[in-house]
């Protein structure tokens, strides 16, 4: 069984984001990480692969810096690494990115595709459904668990009454919510083996995809308003001032 996992590299949640000339300065991001929901997708793929003796190919679109994320995926058990070379991912709209990912998945010949329900930078949540639409495949979202079920798959997802199990057949895509199992950590052997793993770098032309012109453009980014500096009061004589501020400014009393 061929399993594809779609990954996206995003600024780490601890990284400071700088806006320069109306645009997020990616060169100033100190740390990049795998999008958290993608980690749940990768872990579930590793579990499924172990159960059915499958092969996992991780796919991402982005610049050279994404190679580190792919190597990290190899360290925990991914078999094949594919990067679609895109110098500036922010210049593409979601449909263009999905067309690249769908073409790569079809080129791999994957039976099933795993991805996160949304990326932590854009929170769009369109990758799974969008790729499924382009592939004419079934798509199940908010998934927490996937198991092989005969010739198809069984997925667990939330419902209005609790949880529901959905059965689908290939080709299909599962978009993962937070699961019960965090992504495993690599061991020393896995890390050493991953360093030797080759990354296949392909372009839109290699996939036969004509990106055309983006239908969505970003006019600019604006950082959040800086919080006002805190105030400090000392001594009993400040009680009336503090009470007044709590009542009139903070509206807590």
C-alpha positions in Angstrom: 0.0 0.0 0.0 1.3 3.4 -1.0 0.5 6.1 1.6 1.2 9.8 0.9 1.4 12.4 3.6 1.2 16.1 2.8 3.3 18.3 5.0 3.7 22.0 5.4 6.6 23.8 7.0 5.3 26.8 9.1 6.9 29.3 11.6 7.3 27.6 14.9 4.7 28.7 17.5 7.5 30.2 19.6 9.1 32.2 16.7 8.8 35.9 16.6 7.0 37.1 13.4 8.3 40.4 11.9 6.4 42.4 9.3 8.6 44.4 6.9 7.2 46.7 4.2 3.7 45.2 4.7 4.8 41.6 4.4 5.9 38.9 6.8 9.7 38.7 6.7 10.3 34.9 6.3 14.1 35.5 6.5 13.6 36.8 10.0 11.8 33.7 11.3 14.2 32.0 13.7 12.6 28.6 13.7 10.5 26.6 11.3 8.5 23.5 12.2 6.1 20.9 10.8 2.5 22.2 11.1 1.1 20.5 14.2 -1.9 18.9 12.6 0.4 17.4 10.0 2.3 15.7 12.8 -0.9 13.8 13.7 -1.4 12.8 10.1 2.2 11.5 9.8 1.9 9.5 13.1 -1.3 7.9 11.9 0.3 7.1 8.6 3.2 5.4 10.3 0.8 3.3 12.4 -1.2 2.3 9.3 2.0 1.5 7.4 3.2 -0.8 10.1 -0.1 -2.6 10.2 -0.4 -3.2 6.4 3.4 -3.3 5.5 3.0 -0.1 3.5 5.3 2.6 2.1 5.1 6.2 3.1 6.0 9.1 0.9 5.9 12.6 2.4 5.3 15.5 0.1 5.7 19.2 0.6 5.8 22.3 -1.5 8.3 25.0 -0.7 11.9 26.3 -0.8 15.1 24.6 0.2 14.5 25.1 3.9 11.7 22.5 3.8 14.3 19.8 3.3 15.0 19.8 7.1 11.3 19.0 7.8 11.4 16.1 5.3 14.5 14.7 6.9 12.8 14.9 10.3 9.9 12.9 8.8 12.4 10.3 7.5 13.9 10.1 11.0 10.6 8.8 12.4 10.0 6.3 9.5 9.0 8.0 6.2 10.3 6.0 3.3 10.4 8.5 0.4 10.8 12.3 0.5 9.4 14.6 -2.2 9.7 18.4 -2.3 7.9 20.4 -5.0 10.3 23.3 -5.5 8.4 26.6 -4.9 10.6 29.6 -4.0 7.8 31.7 -2.5 4.8 29.7 -1.4 3.0 32.9 -0.3 2.9 34.0 -4.0 0.5 31.1 -4.8 -3.1 30.8 -3.9 -4.5 27.7 -2.3 -5.8 26.2 -5.6 -2.4 26.5 -7.2 -0.8 24.7 -4.2 -3.4 22.0 -4.3 -2.9 21.4 -8.0 0.8 20.8 -7.3 0.1 18.5 -4.4 -2.6 16.6 -6.3 -0.3 16.1 -9.3 2.5 14.9 -7.0 0.2 12.4 -5.3 -1.0 11.0 -8.6 2.6 10.8 -9.8 3.4 8.7 -6.7 0.4 6.5 -7.3 -0.7 6.7 -3.7 -3.7 4.7 -2.5 -4.5 7.0 0.4 -3.5 10.5 1.4 -3.1 11.9 4.9 -2.8 15.6 5.8 -3.6 18.0 8.6 -7.0 19.6 8.8 -5.4 23.0 8.5 -2.0 24.7 8.6 -1.1 26.7 11.7 0.0 29.7 9.7 -3.0 30.3 7.4 -5.7 28.1 9.2 -7.5 27.9 5.8 -8.3 24.2 6.1 -8.7 23.8 2.3 -5.8 21.4 1.4 -7.5 18.1 2.1 -10.9 18.9 0.4 -9.1 20.8 -2.4 -6.7 18.0 -3.3 -9.6 15.5 -3.1 -11.7 17.5 -5.5 -8.8 17.6 -8.0 -8.2 13.9 -7.7 -12.0 13.0 -7.7 -11.4 11.2 -4.4 -13.3 10.8 -1.2 -12.4 13.1 1.7 -13.0 12.7 5.4 -12.1 15.7 7.6 -11.5 16.1 11.4 -10.2 12.6 11.5 -8.5 11.3 14.7 -7.8 7.7 13.7 -7.6 5.6 10.5 -7.4 1.8 10.2 -7.4 -0.6 7.2 -10.8 -2.3 6.8 -10.7 -5.0 4.1 -10.2 -3.3 0.7 -10.9 0.1 2.2 -10.4 2.3 5.3 -12.3 3.1 8.5 -11.9 6.6 10.0 -13.0 8.0 13.3 -14.3 11.5 13.5 -16.5 13.6 15.7 -20.3 13.9 15.2 -23.1 15.8 16.8 -23.8 12.9 19.2 -20.2 12.0 20.0 -18.0 10.1 17.5 -18.7 8.3 14.2 -16.8 5.8 12.1 -16.8 6.3 8.4 -15.9 3.6 5.8 -14.4 4.7 2.5 -12.5 3.1 -0.4 -9.4 4.3 -2.3 -8.7 6.8 -3.6 -9.3 8.8 -0.5 -7.9 11.6 1.6 -8.0 12.0 5.4 -7.6 15.4 7.0 -6.5 15.0 10.6 -7.5 16.8 13.7 -5.7 16.4 17.0 -5.4 12.7 17.7 -4.8 10.6 20.8 -1.2 9.9 19.9 1.5 12.5 19.5 4.1 12.1 16.8 6.9 9.7 17.9 10.3 11.0 18.5 13.2 9.7 16.4 15.9 7.5 17.8 19.6 7.8 17.1 19.5 5.2 14.3 16.6 6.9 12.7 18.4 10.2 12.7 21.5 8.8 11.2 19.6 6.9 8.5 17.6 10.0 7.6 20.8 12.0 6.9 21.5 9.6 4.0 18.0 9.7 2.6 17.7 11.3 -0.8 15.1 14.1 -1.3 13.4 14.1 -4.7 13.0 17.7 -5.8 10.6 18.3 -8.6 9.1 21.4 -10.3 5.6 22.3 -11.5 6.9 21.7 -15.1 8.0 18.2 -14.1 4.5 17.5 -12.9 2.9 19.0 -16.0 1.1 21.7 -14.0 0.5 25.1 -15.4 0.1 27.3 -12.4 -1.3 30.3 -14.4 -2.0 33.4 -12.3 -3.0 33.4 -8.7 -6.7 34.3 -8.1 -6.0 35.7 -4.7 -3.4 38.3 -3.7 -2.4 39.6 -0.3 -2.4 43.4 -0.2 -0.4 43.5 3.0 0.2 42.1 6.5 -0.2 44.2 9.7 1.3 43.2 13.0 -1.1 43.2 16.0 -1.3 46.4 18.0 1.3 46.6 20.7 0.0 46.4 24.2 0.3 49.4 26.4 3.0 49.3 29.0 1.9 48.0 32.4 1.4 50.3 35.4 2.8 49.8 38.9 1.3 51.3 42.1 2.8 51.1 45.6 1.6 52.1 49.0 -1.8 52.6 50.7 -2.2 56.0 49.1 -2.6 54.4 45.7 -5.7 52.3 46.6 -8.2 54.9 45.4 -6.3 55.3 42.1 -6.2 51.5 41.5 -9.9 51.1 42.4 -10.7 53.9 40.0 -8.7 52.3 37.1 -10.3 48.9 37.8 -13.7 50.4 37.7 -13.4 53.0 34.9 -10.7 51.5 32.6 -10.7 47.8 33.2 -14.4 47.5 33.9 -13.9 44.7 36.3 -15.6 46.2 39.3 
